[in-house]
């Protein structure tokens, strides 16, 4: 039997215009089982949820969380993004508690889009690095372990598939 992994990921959802009461949204998320999420409502008509959830398969774990979130939100809410997928060197550096410059000095995969990197491609490159960068990976494994699933879910969402 495979060992459970703690996956760290964020879900960003757009809300329909005037979808209303933040307290009602928070209550609905709690009732849907998202009581383990860190919820951000700072941007109008967007909601972000940060999760750490355990399981054997990141795609199954993240897809289940997306379904929970969407079931709790008003009709017309749409998945915008699951993170980490496209990340900056600053994002990766923050996860590793190293400087962005420390990563710029290392061999990294090529950027995918406008200076952003696929998080799913970063882990093998970082594991090959010596010293502090490689040593810092252990604390960020759950985040990197979510990247491939985030990429797949985002691709399906962009094609209008669930």
Beta strands, then each sheet from edge to edge (+ up, - down):
strand 1: 5-14
strand 2: 38-40
strand 3: 46-55
strand 4: 78-83
strand 5: 86-87
strand 6: 117-118
sheet 1: 2+ 3- 1+ 4-
sheet 2: 5+ 6-
end
